[in-house]
């Protein structure tokens, strides 16, 4: 990944992809992990959500990150980006080949998103100290998933 320090970088029409990313955003990190797993090189434009690049709005009506630009295609939802990258760059595949293992992986991703991501969002975005404390305490209790990561490979 090439990183741009210029917050007003213009995305070129060449074949390389550009990812507008916020280093504090777990949705951006999801996409960055997929790019790394796939070995895909992108131009990375890092910014924070309070100081987005001026040209981001040209690619994303919500002016939010992550935003992935690939030639004439602009994607601004992390799940859509990950599916697109897996389809565009099929090797190595992100999900197992067999339907049962694939379904189990998807179910695990659903649980992570439902149990962890909503709490992380609340911690990062809430202005209420009570919400942050409650979400932090709850996040500690939903770490039930950690042993699953050591029991089996999610990328087999």
Buried (B, 14 or more C-beta within 10 A) or exposed (E): BEEBEEBEBEBEEEEBBBBBBBEEBEBBBBBBEBBEBBEBEBBBBBBEBEEBBEBBEBBBEEBBBBBBBBEEEBBBBBEEBBBBBBEEBEEEBBBBEEEEBBEBBEEBBEBEEEBBEBBBBBBEEBEEEEEBEBBEEBBEEBEEEEEEEEEEEBEE
